[in-house]
Amino acid sequence: MKNYTDFVQCKKLAEILPLDSADMVFAHCDSFDEYTTFPRVLESSENFNIYERDVPCWSLAALLDILKDNIKIEKTGLDQSDIFTYSIIGDGYDYKTYEHRELIDACYEMIVKLHEKNELVI
């Protein structure tokens, strides 16, 4: 189960969302000139400390908090397998995400789409 946004998603969300809404960070290591493989959890919003080259990251909980009550989550089973897909329907929005194997990917898609339509409320 994917619990946080991947590096590509993080870079896009950093252009859309307030940085203080991130609850994790891919830290840049200057000595190796690379990023950590896994994001580290930020201590708290009061101790929010993302350095210039770090990339903010969002957990599933943080993205669901951004979307709040304006969505409905659909979980669909694929045939008789134990695999499920998720899609999100926005209440009052004329949009439904594609089906994703990971709920966080559906959240990401909804946030990007709402931003494109100027309907994202933060």
C-alpha positions as CSV (number, residue, x, y, z in Angstrom):
1,M,0.0,0.0,0.0
2,K,1.4,3.4,-1.0
3,N,1.1,5.8,2.0
4,Y,2.7,8.9,0.5
5,T,3.1,10.7,-2.7
6,D,6.0,9.7,-5.0
7,F,8.8,12.1,-6.0
8,V,7.1,13.2,-9.3
9,Q,3.8,13.8,-7.5
10,C,5.5,15.8,-4.8
11,K,7.1,18.2,-7.2
12,K,3.8,18.8,-8.9
13,L,1.9,19.3,-5.6
14,A,4.6,21.7,-4.4
15,E,3.5,24.0,-7.2
16,I,-0.2,23.7,-6.2
17,L,-0.5,23.3,-2.4
18,P,0.8,25.4,0.5
19,L,4.1,23.9,1.6
20,D,3.0,23.9,5.2
21,S,0.3,21.4,4.2
22,A,3.0,18.8,3.6
23,D,3.7,16.4,6.5
24,M,6.7,14.7,5.1
25,V,9.8,15.6,3.1
26,F,12.3,14.0,0.7
27,A,15.5,15.5,2.2
28,H,18.4,16.5,0.0
29,C,21.7,15.2,1.1
30,D,24.4,17.7,0.0
31,S,27.3,15.3,0.5
32,F,25.9,12.8,-2.0
33,D,23.9,15.4,-4.1
34,E,20.9,13.1,-4.0
35,Y,17.5,12.8,-2.2
36,T,16.6,10.3,0.5
37,T,14.9,7.2,-0.9
38,F,12.0,7.5,1.6
39,P,10.6,10.7,2.9
40,R,11.0,11.6,6.6
41,V,8.0,12.7,8.7
42,L,8.1,16.4,9.7
43,E,7.9,16.8,13.5
44,S,5.0,19.2,13.6
45,S,3.6,22.2,11.8
46,E,5.2,24.4,14.4
47,N,8.6,22.8,13.7
48,F,8.0,23.0,9.9
49,N,11.5,23.0,8.4
50,I,11.9,22.3,4.7
51,Y,15.2,23.5,3.3
52,E,15.6,25.0,-0.2
53,R,16.6,21.8,-2.0
54,D,14.2,19.5,0.0
55,V,11.0,18.3,-1.7
56,P,7.8,18.4,0.4
57,C,5.8,15.2,0.5
58,W,2.2,14.5,1.5
59,S,0.8,11.4,3.2
60,L,-2.5,9.9,2.3
61,A,-4.0,11.4,5.5
62,A,-2.7,14.9,4.5
63,L,-4.2,14.7,1.0
64,L,-7.6,13.4,2.4
65,D,-7.5,16.4,4.8
66,I,-7.0,18.8,2.0
67,L,-10.0,17.3,0.1
68,K,-12.0,17.1,3.3
69,D,-15.7,16.5,2.9
70,N,-16.0,17.4,-0.7
71,I,-15.4,13.9,-2.0
72,K,-16.7,10.4,-2.1
73,I,-14.4,7.4,-2.4
74,E,-15.4,4.4,-4.5
75,K,-13.7,1.1,-3.9
76,T,-14.2,-1.5,-6.6
77,G,-13.1,-5.1,-6.6
78,L,-11.5,-6.5,-9.8
79,D,-13.3,-9.7,-10.8
80,Q,-12.7,-12.4,-8.2
81,S,-9.2,-11.3,-7.3
82,D,-8.2,-9.6,-4.1
83,I,-7.2,-6.5,-6.0
84,F,-9.2,-3.3,-5.5
85,T,-9.2,0.0,-7.4
86,Y,-10.1,3.4,-6.0
87,S,-11.7,6.4,-7.7
88,I,-12.9,9.7,-6.2
89,I,-16.0,11.7,-7.0
90,G,-16.1,15.3,-6.1
91,D,-19.4,16.5,-4.6
92,G,-20.5,19.5,-6.6
93,Y,-17.8,19.0,-9.1
94,D,-18.3,17.6,-12.6
95,Y,-15.4,15.2,-12.3
96,K,-14.6,11.6,-11.3
97,T,-11.0,10.3,-11.2
98,Y,-9.8,7.3,-13.1
99,E,-9.6,4.0,-11.2
100,H,-6.3,3.7,-9.4
101,R,-4.8,0.8,-7.5
102,E,-3.7,3.2,-4.8
103,L,-6.1,5.6,-3.1
104,I,-3.3,8.2,-2.8
105,D,-3.0,8.3,-6.6
106,A,-6.7,9.0,-6.9
107,C,-6.3,11.9,-4.3
108,Y,-3.4,13.3,-6.3
109,E,-5.4,13.2,-9.5
110,M,-8.4,14.9,-7.9
111,I,-6.2,17.7,-6.4
112,V,-4.5,18.3,-9.8
113,K,-7.8,18.3,-11.6
114,L,-9.5,20.7,-9.2
115,H,-6.5,23.0,-9.4
116,E,-6.7,23.0,-13.2
117,K,-10.4,23.9,-13.0
118,N,-9.8,26.6,-10.3
119,E,-12.0,24.7,-7.9
120,L,-9.5,23.6,-5.3
121,V,-10.4,25.1,-1.9
122,I,-7.6,25.0,0.6
